């Protein structure tokens, strides 16, 4: 979907409004959007757990999936930071979910 490439290089913990939590592989720009989503009441909390995660094949697989399936908001777009939207990225079974789990495991998260 997105023609813009964004390297993912951190892992964050997202707390939904219902109190449940999940992990996301992200970057500082997307973390800023998550912080704005907290401020607008779309999610309850976001916390960075790990910075500068290794550029493994699993990470490249996950990045490719995100790029092909989601339009990423950015802090350089005024409409995105004035009116952030929160989209929880799906992790379909198969190579994407396997890559996601491998990233978390190799960073000792989860």
VOBA-1610 file (N, C-alpha, C; in pm, whole numbers, padded with zeros to 5 digits, always signed):
BEGIN
Unk+00081-00119+00000Unk+00000+00000+00000Unk+00085+00126+00000Unk+00179+00131+00091Unk+00259+00251+00104Unk+00373+00249+00003Unk+00397+00362-00064Unk+00512+00370-00152Unk+00634+00419-00076Unk+00616+00453+00049Unk+00723+00502+00134Unk+00777+00388+00218Unk+00908+00372+00219Unk+00971+00268+00298Unk+01010+00324+00434Unk+00976+00253+00538Unk+01018+00290+00673Unk+01084+00170+00738Unk+01209+00187+00779Unk+01277+00081+00853Unk+01217+00073+00993Unk+01192-00047+01038Unk+01142-00069+01174Unk+01262-00104+01261Unk+01274-00039+01376Unk+01394-00060+01456Unk+01373-00059+01606Unk+01247-00071+01648Unk+01221-00078+01792Unk+01100-00165+01820Unk+01088-00206+01945Unk+00973-00285+01989Unk+00905-00205+02099Unk+00774-00194+02089Unk+00697-00121+02189Unk+00584-00209+02242Unk+00542-00175+02362Unk+00427-00241+02424Unk+00310-00143+02416Unk+00201-00188+02358Unk+00081-00107+02343Unk-00024-00158+02441Unk-00084-00067+02516Unk-00196-00102+02603Unk-00323-00047+02540Unk-00412-00139+02508Unk-00541-00100+02451Unk-00627-00036+02559Unk-00733+00030+02519Unk-00822+00095+02617Unk-00888-00005+02712Unk-00902-00131+02670Unk-00960-00232+02759Unk-00859-00289+02858Unk-00735-00240+02852Unk-00630-00284+02944Unk-00545-00398+02891Unk-00586-00464+02784Unk-00504-00571+02727Unk-00384-00509+02655Unk-00278-00589+02642Unk-00153-00539+02585Unk-00107-00627+02470Unk-00029-00567+02383Unk+00037-00642+02277Unk+00167-00571+02242Unk+00254-00642+02170Unk+00382-00586+02128Unk+00374-00549+01981Unk+00447-00444+01945Unk+00454-00406+01804Unk+00598-00374+01769Unk+00636-00412+01649Unk+00766-00377+01594Unk+00742-00248+01517Unk+00817-00145+01549Unk+00784-00012+01501Unk+00911+00069+01474Unk+00895+00200+01472Unk+01008+00292+01463Unk+00970+00420+01538Unk+01061+00514+01545Unk+01036+00632+01628Unk+00921+00716+01572Unk+00908+00722+01440Unk+00798+00799+01380Unk+00663+00736+01416Unk+00653+00604+01402Unk+00528+00536+01437Unk+00503+00541+01588Unk+00609+00541+01667Unk+00592+00557+01811Unk+00535+00694+01843Unk+00577+00796+01770Unk+00520+00930+01789Unk+00372+00932+01757Unk+00331+00861+01651Unk+00188+00850+01618Unk+00116+00778+01732Unk+00178+00674+01788Unk+00117+00602+01899Unk+00101+00694+02021Unk+00200+00777+02047Unk+00190+00872+02159Unk+00073+00968+02137Unk+00057+01015+02013Unk-00057+01102+01981Unk-00189+01026+01997Unk-00190+00898+01960Unk-00311+00817+01977Unk-00347+00805+02125Unk-00247+00796+02211Unk-00272+00795+02356Unk-00336+00927+02396Unk-00279+01037+02350Unk-00331+01169+02385Unk-00475+01190+02337Unk-00513+01122+02229Unk-00648+01135+02175Unk-00742+01023+02225Unk-00695+00940+02319Unk-00779+00838+02380Unk-00806+00716+02294Unk-00726+00695+02188Unk-00746+00579+02100Unk-00685+00452+02157Unk-00579+00467+02232Unk-00516+00359+02307Unk-00481+00416+02445Unk-00456+00327+02539Unk-00432+00373+02677Unk-00286+00412+02700Unk-00191+00335+02644Unk-00049+00361+02672Unk+00039+00299+02566Unk+00157+00356+02549Unk+00261+00299+02464Unk+00393+00315+02537Unk+00475+00210+02531Unk+00604+00213+02601Unk+00708+00145+02512Unk+00819+00211+02487Unk+00928+00151+02411Unk+01000+00052+02502Unk+01015-00073+02452Unk+01083-00177+02529Unk+01225-00203+02481Unk+01248-00187+02351Unk+01378-00221+02293Unk+01405-00129+02175Unk+01523-00070+02174Unk+01566+00017+02063Unk+01671-00055+01979Unk+01683-00013+01855Unk+01789-00062+01766Unk+01793-00214+01755Unk+01679-00272+01723Unk+01674-00417+01710Unk+01752-00460+01585Unk+01809-00580+01587Unk+01891-00627+01474Unk+01811-00639+01344Unk+01876-00610+01232Unk+01815-00617+01099Unk+01825-00761+01048Unk+01743-00846+01104Unk+01741-00987+01067Unk+01649-01012+00948Unk+01656-01132+00892Unk+01565-01168+00783Unk+01420-01162+00831Unk+01396-01200+00956Unk+01260-01193+01011Unk+01210-01048+01010Unk+01294-00955+01049Unk+01255-00815+01050Unk+01227-00766+00907Unk+01310-00805+00813Unk+01288-00765+00673Unk+01156-00820+00620Unk+01123-00943+00657Unk+00996-01003+00617Unk+00879-00924+00674Unk+00886-00888+00801Unk+00780-00813+00866Unk+00767-00673+00807Unk+00880-00605+00786Unk+00878-00472+00724Unk+00810-00474+00588Unk+00843-00574+00508Unk+00785-00586+00374Unk+00634-00601+00382Unk+00587-00685+00474Unk+00444-00704+00493Unk+00376-00572+00533Unk+00433-00500+00628Unk+00374-00374+00672Unk+00369-00275+00557Unk+00478-00262+00483Unk+00483-00169+00370Unk+00377-00201+00266Unk+00355-00329+00241Unk+00262-00370+00137Unk+00115-00365+00180Unk+00090-00357+00310Unk-00048-00369+00358Unk-00102-00249+00435Unk-00016-00156+00472Unk-00062-00043+00553Unk-00008+00089+00501Unk-00090+00192+00509Unk-00046+00329+00485Unk-00001+00385+00618Unk+00128+00413+00629Unk+00182+00459+00757Unk+00168+00609+00770Unk+00118+00650+00886Unk+00111+00792+00916Unk+00252+00839+00951Unk+00272+00970+00943Unk+00403+01024+00974Unk+00391+01157+01045Unk+00485+01185+01129Unk+00485+01311+01202Unk+00518+01430+01113Unk+00568+01404+00992Unk+00597+01514+00899Unk+00473+01557+00820Unk+00364+01484+00834Unk+00237+01519+00769Unk+00147+01583+00876Unk+00118+01710+00860Unk+00042+01784+00962Unk-00092+01719+00992Unk-00162+01670+00891Unk-00292+01606+00915Unk-00278+01481+01001Unk-00170+01405+00982Unk-00147+01284+01062Unk-00128+01317+01209Unk-00051+01421+01240Unk-00030+01449+01382Unk-00141+01533+01444Unk-00217+01602+01362Unk-00332+01674+01418Unk-00451+01580+01437Unk-00465+01482+01350Unk-00577+01388+01354Unk-00526+01245+01336Unk-00451+01195+01434Unk-00396+01060+01418Unk-00506+00955+01414Unk-00479+00849+01341Unk-00567+00733+01338Unk-00488+00618+01396Unk-00552+00533+01471Unk-00480+00419+01527Unk-00527+00293+01459Unk-00433+00221+01398Unk-00461+00094+01333Unk-00371-00011+01395Unk-00433-00112+01453Unk-00354-00223+01506Unk-00321-00316+01391Unk-00192-00332+01363Unk-00150-00413+01249Unk-00179-00560+01274Unk-00244-00623+01178Unk-00273-00766+01185Unk-00146-00844+01156Unk-00139-00963+01210Unk-00026-01052+01189Unk-00080-01186+01141Unk-00096-01201+01009Unk-00155-01324+00957Unk-00067-01446+00982Unk-00133-01560+01001Unk-00061-01685+01022Unk+00031-01712+00904Unk+00139-01781+00933Unk+00236-01812+00829Unk+00364-01734+00851Unk+00428-01696+00741Unk+00560-01636+00752Unk+00561-01501+00825Unk+00453-01424+00817Unk+00449-01294+00885Unk+00441-01315+01037Unk+00350-01398+01082Unk+00338-01425+01225Unk+00464-01493+01278Unk+00520-01585+01200Unk+00645-01651+01241Unk+00758-01548+01255Unk+00767-01455+01160Unk+00870-01351+01165Unk+00850-01263+01288Unk+00726-01224+01314Unk+00693-01142+01431Unk+00739-01212+01560Unk+00704-01339+01575Unk+00743-01413+01695Unk+00895-01428+01705Unk+00962-01447+01592Unk+01108-01460+01593Unk+01175-01330+01636Unk+01121-01217+01592Unk+01175-01086+01632Unk+01161-01070+01783Unk+01044-01099+01836Unk+01023-01086+01981Unk+01116-01181+02057Unk+01123-01305+02011Unk+01206-01406+02081Unk+01354-01366+02079Unk+01402-01322+01964Unk+01545-01288+01954Unk+01579-01164+02036Unk+01478-01085+02070Unk+01500-00967+02155Unk+01455-00990+02300Unk+01423-01116+02331Unk+01383-01159+02466Unk+01264-01081+02519Unk+01164-01069+02432Unk+01041-00998+02469Unk+00924-01094+02451Unk+00833-01093+02547Unk+00712-01174+02534Unk+00714-01301+02612
//
